[in-house]
Amino acid sequence: MQDYPLSYPIGVVTTYPVDVYAMSTDEEGVHDVLRLRRYRMLEKIYGYALAMVLPDNLEVPSHRTLIQELESLQSKYPHRMSLKLNGQSRAGRDLVCVELGDSDKVIAVTGGAHSDEPAGTVTCLYLAKNLLENPEFEELLLKHKFVIHPMLDPDGAALNYRWAREEFSYQDYLLHSFRNNRPAEDCEHGIPVNKDQEIRPELGFFRSNVDVYKGNIEFYITLHTTHRTGGSIFAISAKGDHTGRISALAELCERFQVPVMDVDLHGEKGIEYIAPGFIAAPPMAKLAERFRDNPEILSQIKMSTYEYVEHHCGAQFCLISELPSILDQTLRATCETEIDLMELKKAHLDSRRKWIAALRDAVEELESLGVTEDNPWFDRGKFSARFGMAGVEGEAKDLARYEGIKAKQYEVSDERVEELERELSLHQLYVKCLGGRDDQTPLHQDHLHQFHEKYRKLEALIDYRVVPLDRQVRIQTAMILTGADF
């Protein structure tokens, strides 16, 4: 692994396949004027990101620390900041919304919607601090109001704090991370679409806060992490022409040396390809279509925060950002192979079927040992054991879309890595369910040993470097500021 300095040659503009300036014009000089305007905007955004004041020991805050930091800010700047703590999570933790600025032009930001992706929470906290305390950021508050939900799922964040508070380790992440995998419980995709569906208090809190700004939200971003990937990936609204923003985001990623990853899913799960590194945000209707033959799952499918803000609050642009925690160079090998993608997908589905069968056996064994759904990792495993096959068979019906397509090198090499990751998840299940139980220590230790053995095999297959947390915070801040009015 290697680190890399924050530097970029002044005056250099990265060439990107989708360029806002690739337009026809008969007016001499218009092209150069637009290019200069774009360059100045990028320099300004990049300058803000570099000017952020961050501590040397930057770390993910606990829920308590987050609130303490924000309360301290509010006490210093009572007329510039509003801190809302008037909601509680299912486990009784205070829900948090920060409002900064007085403009009617709203930039809305969400962090921590997926609890195993904490970088967004850090970005939200330090964006608020810099907006209030960094003179370089002063003009932003004069032109915009920021509505920020820094930790949308505090209960899930607490379950992830063991690994998240340390310097990032993919091994620790795979061993200790947690995300609620029930469609109805996902804090990114959990806003009801009909009166029969319940809403989590976290999403009710979010909805009530953004509803206040209907018609005034110019930009909405929900900050996410794909922990191991070949680069940055963005999901955006499929409506309208966003060529300019696509070009700006891609160039900013280049400047921070976390370039976009070109991935084409060929319409899988209803996800459309827009440009290298950019896909259309998957609509809820497409997810529902996958489970049309499974009423129990279908009844749990809800709307995402970005769909809600776009369709119900009238946001002009919505963005889902997916940054890597580790940048895996093997996933940047986009050369075509001789392997049929359809055959590779069939092998992938067969591997998942075997994993689900093994998961069912694991759940049965753990139940016999007295483990219950009170353990969140067991509850998650039991849900996957029960409904995982429905997702596999739904994908199996859609294999025809890959006919005649050759697999890319990264798709081939990643198949074995994903298989190992699934095997590791089985060992994680045992470790998290049996840890601390004296009567099950031998079984716990056996699975912990197997986990570490298989992780070594996985690490030998990937070529990665960790993206430092401060780098993630700066680039996520740059992404947020592409919605600013310059």
C-alpha positions in Angstrom: 0.0 0.0 0.0 1.2 3.5 -0.6 0.0 7.0 0.2 -0.1 9.9 -2.2 0.3 13.6 -1.8 -2.5 16.2 -2.4 -1.1 17.9 -5.4 -2.2 18.9 -8.9 -0.4 20.9 -11.6 -1.8 24.4 -11.7 -3.1 25.2 -15.1 -3.7 21.6 -16.2 -7.2 20.6 -17.2 -7.8 16.9 -17.4 -9.3 15.6 -20.6 -12.5 13.7 -20.0 -14.6 11.8 -22.5 -17.8 13.6 -21.6 -17.0 17.3 -21.8 -19.4 20.2 -21.2 -17.6 22.0 -23.9 -18.1 19.4 -26.6 -20.9 21.6 -28.1 -21.4 23.1 -31.5 -21.2 26.9 -31.9 -20.7 29.3 -34.7 -19.7 32.1 -32.3 -15.9 32.5 -32.3 -14.5 32.5 -28.8 -17.6 31.0 -27.0 -15.9 27.7 -26.5 -12.9 29.3 -24.9 -15.0 31.5 -22.6 -17.0 28.5 -21.4 -13.8 26.5 -20.9 -12.3 29.3 -18.8 -15.5 29.7 -16.7 -15.4 25.9 -16.0 -11.8 26.0 -15.2 -12.3 28.8 -12.7 -15.2 27.0 -11.1 -13.1 23.9 -10.7 -10.2 25.8 -9.3 -12.5 27.4 -6.7 -14.1 24.1 -5.6 -10.7 22.4 -5.5 -9.4 25.4 -3.5 -12.2 25.1 -0.9 -11.5 21.4 -0.5 -7.8 22.0 0.1 -8.5 24.9 2.4 -10.6 22.8 4.8 -9.2 22.8 8.3 -9.0 19.2 9.5 -7.3 17.8 12.6 -4.2 15.7 12.2 -5.8 12.9 14.0 -9.0 12.9 12.0 -11.4 10.1 13.0 -15.0 9.0 12.8 -16.9 10.5 15.7 -19.3 8.4 17.9 -22.9 9.5 18.0 -22.2 11.2 21.4 -19.1 13.0 20.2 -20.9 14.2 17.0 -23.7 15.8 19.1 -21.2 17.3 21.5 -19.2 18.9 18.6 -22.4 20.3 17.0 -23.7 21.6 20.3 -20.4 23.4 20.9 -20.7 25.0 17.4 -24.3 26.1 18.1 -23.3 27.7 21.4 -20.7 29.7 19.5 -22.8 30.6 16.5 -26.5 30.7 17.7 -27.6 33.1 15.0 -25.9 31.2 12.1 -26.6 27.6 13.0 -29.8 25.7 13.9 -29.3 22.3 15.5 -32.4 20.0 15.5 -32.4 17.1 17.9 -36.1 16.7 18.1 -36.3 13.1 16.9 -35.2 9.7 18.3 -34.0 6.5 16.6 -35.6 3.2 17.4 -33.0 2.6 20.1 -33.6 6.1 21.6 -30.6 8.0 20.2 -31.1 11.6 19.2 -31.5 12.3 15.5 -29.5 15.1 14.1 -30.1 17.8 11.5 -28.0 20.9 11.0 -29.1 24.0 9.2 -26.6 26.7 8.2 -27.2 30.0 6.3 -30.2 32.1 5.4 -30.4 31.9 1.6 -33.4 30.4 -0.1 -31.1 28.3 -2.3 -30.8 25.0 -0.4 -28.0 22.4 -0.7 -29.1 19.3 1.2 -26.6 16.7 2.3 -27.0 13.3 3.9 -24.3 11.2 5.6 -24.4 7.8 7.3 -27.6 6.5 5.6 -25.8 3.2 5.4 -24.2 2.7 8.8 -21.1 0.9 7.5 -20.2 3.9 5.5 -19.1 6.5 8.1 -16.9 8.8 5.9 -20.0 10.9 5.0 -20.6 11.6 8.7 -17.1 13.0 9.1 -17.5 15.1 6.0 -20.8 16.5 7.3 -19.3 17.5 10.6 -16.2 19.2 9.2 -18.2 20.9 6.4 -20.3 22.5 9.2 -17.2 23.5 11.2 -15.5 25.1 8.2 -18.6 26.9 7.0 -18.8 28.5 10.4 -15.2 28.9 11.4 -13.1 29.0 8.3 -12.9 32.5 6.7 -12.3 30.8 3.3 -15.8 29.4 3.4 -17.6 32.6 4.4 -19.1 33.5 1.1 -20.8 30.0 0.8 -23.1 30.8 3.7 -24.1 34.1 2.1 -25.3 32.4 -1.0 -26.7 29.1 0.3 -28.5 27.3 3.1 -27.1 24.0 4.0 -29.4 21.3 5.4 -27.3 18.5 6.7 -28.2 15.1 8.2 -24.8 13.9 9.3 -25.7 10.5 10.8 -29.0 9.2 9.5 -28.7 5.8 11.2 -27.1 6.3 14.6 -28.1 2.9 15.8 -26.3 1.2 12.9 -23.4 3.6 13.4 -23.0 2.4 17.0 -22.8 -1.2 15.7 -20.0 -0.2 13.4 -18.0 2.0 15.7 -15.6 -0.8 16.8 -13.9 -0.8 13.4 -14.8 2.7 12.2 -13.0 4.5 15.0 -9.7 3.0 13.9 -7.6 3.7 10.9 -9.3 1.9 8.0 -8.5 -1.8 7.7 -10.4 -3.9 5.1 -9.9 -7.0 7.3 -11.5 -5.3 10.3 -14.3 -4.0 8.1 -15.1 -7.5 6.8 -15.0 -8.9 10.4 -16.9 -6.3 12.3 -19.1 -4.3 9.9 -22.9 -4.3 10.0 -25.6 -3.1 7.6 -29.3 -3.7 7.9 -30.2 -5.7 4.8 -34.0 -5.6 5.1 -35.5 -3.5 2.3 -38.0 -1.9 4.7 -35.2 -1.0 7.2 -32.7 0.6 4.9 -32.2 4.2 5.8 -31.3 5.1 2.3 -34.3 3.3 0.7 -36.9 3.5 3.5 -39.5 6.2 2.7 -43.0 4.6 2.3 -44.7 4.7 -1.0 -48.2 3.8 0.3 -50.2 4.2 3.5 -49.8 0.5 4.4 -46.0 0.9 4.9 -44.5 2.0 8.1 -41.7 4.6 8.3 -38.7 4.3 10.5 -38.4 7.3 12.9 -35.0 8.2 11.2 -36.7 8.6 7.9 -39.7 10.4 9.3 -37.3 12.9 10.8 -35.5 13.3 7.5 -38.7 13.7 5.6 -40.1 16.4 7.9 -36.9 18.4 7.7 -36.6 18.4 3.9 -40.3 19.0 3.4 -39.8 22.5 4.8 -37.7 23.4 1.7 -40.0 22.0 -1.1 -39.2 24.0 -4.2 -36.0 25.5 -2.9 -33.6 22.5 -2.9 -31.2 23.1 -5.8 -28.9 20.2 -5.0 -29.1 17.0 -3.0 -26.3 14.6 -2.3 -26.3 11.4 -0.2 -22.7 10.4 0.6 -21.9 6.7 0.3 -18.9 4.4 0.2 -18.2 1.3 -1.8 -15.4 0.1 0.3 -13.4 -1.9 -2.3 -13.7 -0.6 -5.8 -11.6 0.6 -8.7 -12.6 4.3 -8.4 -15.3 6.8 -7.7 -18.8 6.0 -9.0 -21.8 8.4 -9.1 -25.5 7.7 -9.6 -27.4 10.7 -10.8 -30.9 11.5 -12.1 -31.5 10.2 -15.6 -33.6 13.3 -16.3 -32.1 16.2 -18.1 -28.6 17.0 -19.5 -26.0 17.0 -16.7 -23.0 17.0 -19.0 -21.4 19.9 -17.2 -21.6 18.5 -13.7 -20.5 15.1 -14.9 -17.4 16.7 -16.4 -16.7 18.7 -13.3 -17.1 15.7 -10.9 -14.9 13.5 -13.0 -12.1 16.1 -13.2 -12.3 16.7 -9.4 -11.8 12.9 -8.9 -8.8 13.0 -11.1 -7.3 15.9 -9.2 -7.7 14.0 -5.9 -6.2 10.8 -7.5 -9.4 8.8 -6.9 -10.5 8.7 -10.6 -13.9 7.5 -11.7 -14.3 3.8 -12.5 -15.9 3.0 -15.8 -18.6 0.4 -15.2 -21.4 -0.7 -17.5 -24.0 -2.9 -15.8 -25.8 -3.4 -19.2 -29.1 -2.4 -17.6 -28.8 -4.8 -14.7 -31.3 -4.0 -11.9 -32.6 -1.2 -14.1 -29.4 0.8 -13.9 -28.6 2.7 -17.0 -25.1 3.7 -18.2 -24.7 7.4 -18.6 -20.9 8.0 -18.9 -17.7 6.6 -17.6 -18.1 6.5 -13.8 -21.8 7.7 -14.0 -24.9 5.6 -13.9 -28.6 6.5 -13.6 -29.9 6.3 -10.0 -31.8 3.1 -9.8 -35.6 3.8 -9.5 -37.6 2.1 -6.9 -39.9 0.7 -9.6 -37.1 -1.3 -11.1 -36.3 -2.9 -7.8 -40.0 -3.7 -7.3 -40.0 -5.4 -10.7 -37.3 -7.8 -9.7 -39.4 -9.1 -6.8 -42.8 -9.0 -8.5 -43.3 -12.7 -7.8 -42.4 -12.4 -4.1 -45.2 -10.4 -2.4 -43.4 -10.5 1.0 -40.3 -8.7 -0.2 -42.3 -6.5 -2.6 -44.4 -5.1 0.3 -41.1 -3.9 1.9 -39.7 -2.0 -1.0 -39.8 1.8 -0.4 -38.5 5.0 -1.9 -35.0 6.3 -1.6 -34.1 9.6 0.0 -32.9 10.9 -3.4 -36.1 9.9 -5.2 -38.1 11.6 -2.4 -36.1 14.8 -2.5 -36.2 14.9 -6.3 -39.9 14.0 -6.9 -41.6 15.4 -3.7 -39.3 18.3 -2.9 -38.5 19.4 -6.4 -34.8 19.2 -6.2 -33.1 20.3 -9.4 -30.3 17.8 -9.2 -29.8 14.7 -7.0 -26.5 12.7 -6.7 -25.4 9.5 -5.0 -21.6 9.4 -4.5 -19.8 6.2 -4.0 -16.2 6.6 -2.9 -13.7 3.8 -2.3 -12.1 3.2 1.1 -9.6 1.1 -0.7 -8.7 1.7 -4.4 -8.3 -1.7 -6.0 -6.2 -1.5 -9.1 -7.3 -4.9 -10.3 -10.8 -3.4 -10.8 -9.4 -0.9 -13.3 -8.5 -3.5 -15.9 -11.2 -2.9 -18.4 -9.7 -4.8 -21.3 -12.1 -7.4 -22.9 -11.5 -11.1 -22.4 -12.6 -14.1 -24.4 -15.0 -15.2 -21.6 -18.7 -14.8 -22.3 -20.2 -12.5 -19.7 -23.4 -14.6 -19.6 -21.4 -17.6 -18.6 -19.5 -15.7 -15.9 -22.9 -14.4 -14.5 -24.2 -18.0 -14.4 -21.2 -19.1 -12.5 -21.6 -16.1 -10.1 -25.2 -17.1 -9.5 -24.3 -20.7 -8.8 -21.7 -19.5 -6.3 -24.3 -17.4 -4.5 -26.7 -20.4 -4.4 -24.0 -22.5 -2.7 -23.4 -19.6 -0.3 -27.1 -19.3 0.6 -27.3 -23.0 1.2 -24.2 -22.7 3.6 -25.8 -19.7 5.2 -29.0 -21.6 5.9 -27.0 -24.4 7.6 -25.1 -21.8 9.7 -28.3 -20.1 10.8 -29.8 -23.5 11.8 -26.7 -24.4 13.8 -26.6 -21.0 15.5 -30.2 -21.3 16.4 -29.6 -24.7 18.0 -26.9 -23.0 20.1 -29.5 -20.5 21.4 -28.6 -17.5 19.2 -31.7 -15.3 18.5 -32.7 -12.3 16.4 -31.7 -10.0 19.2 -28.2 -10.3 17.7 -28.3 -8.0 14.7 -25.8 -10.0 12.7 -27.8 -13.2 13.2 -31.0 -11.3 12.3 -29.4 -10.1 9.1 -28.1 -13.6 8.3 -31.5 -15.2 8.9 -33.1 -12.7 6.5 -30.6 -13.4 3.8 -31.0 -17.1 4.3 -34.7 -16.8 3.9 -34.9 -14.4 1.0 -31.5 -14.5 -0.7 -32.5 -17.1 -3.2 -35.4 -14.9 -4.5 -32.9 -12.3 -5.5 -30.7 -14.9 -7.2 -33.5 -16.4 -9.2 -34.8 -13.0 -10.2 -31.3 -12.2 -11.6 -31.3 -15.6 -13.3 -34.4 -14.6 -15.3 -32.5 -11.6 -16.6 -29.4 -13.3 -18.0 -30.3 -12.8 -21.6 -29.2 -9.1 -21.4 -25.6 -10.3 -21.3 -25.8 -12.5 -24.5 -23.0 -11.8 -27.0 -21.0 -9.6 -24.5 -17.5 -10.5 -23.5 -16.5 -10.0 -19.9 -14.0 -7.4 -18.9 -10.8 -8.4 -17.1 -11.9 -6.8 -13.8 -15.2 -8.8 -13.9 -13.3 -12.0 -14.3 -10.7 -11.4 -11.6 -13.2 -10.0 -9.2 -15.4 -13.1 -9.2 -13.0 -15.1 -7.1 -12.6 -12.1 -4.7 -16.4 -11.8 -4.3 -16.6 -15.6 -3.6 -14.0 -15.2 -0.8 -15.9 -12.2 0.6 -19.0 -14.3 0.8 -17.1 -17.1 2.6 -15.7 -14.5 5.0 -19.2 -13.3 5.8 -20.1 -16.8 7.0 -17.2 -16.8 9.4 -18.1 -13.3 10.5 -21.6 -14.5 11.3 -20.2 -17.1 13.7 -17.7 -14.7 15.2 -20.2 -12.0 15.9 -22.9 -14.4 17.2 -20.6 -16.4 19.5 -18.1 -13.9 20.6 -18.1 -13.5 24.4 -20.0 -16.8 25.0 -17.7 -18.9 27.1 -19.5 -22.1 26.3 -18.9 -21.6 22.6 -15.3 -20.5 22.6 -13.8 -23.4 20.5 -16.3 -22.9 17.7 -15.8 -19.1 17.9 -12.1 -19.5 17.7 -12.2 -21.9 14.8 -14.2 -19.5 12.7 -12.0 -16.6 13.7 -9.0 -18.6 12.6 -10.7 -19.5 9.3 -11.6 -15.9 8.7 -8.0 -14.7 9.0 -6.7 -17.6 6.8 -9.2 -16.8 4.0 -8.6 -13.1 4.3 -4.9 -13.7 3.5 -6.0 -15.5 0.4 -8.2 -12.5 -0.6 -5.5 -10.0 0.1 -3.2 -11.8 -2.3 -5.7 -11.4 -5.1 -6.1 -7.6 -4.9 -3.8 -4.7 -5.5 -5.0 -1.9 -3.3 -4.1 1.3 -1.5 -6.2 2.8 1.3 -7.8 6.2 0.5 -7.0 8.2 3.7 -10.0 9.6 5.5 -8.9 13.2 5.1 -8.8 12.6 1.3 -12.3 11.2 1.4 -13.6 14.2 3.4 -12.0 16.7 1.0 -13.3 15.0 -2.1 -16.8 14.6 -0.7 -16.7 18.3 0.2 -15.8 19.1 -3.4 -18.7 16.9 -4.6 -21.1 18.9 -2.3 -19.8 22.2 -3.6 -20.5 21.3 -7.3 -24.0 22.2 -6.2 -23.0 25.7 -5.1 -23.7 28.9 -7.0 -20.4 30.4 -8.1 
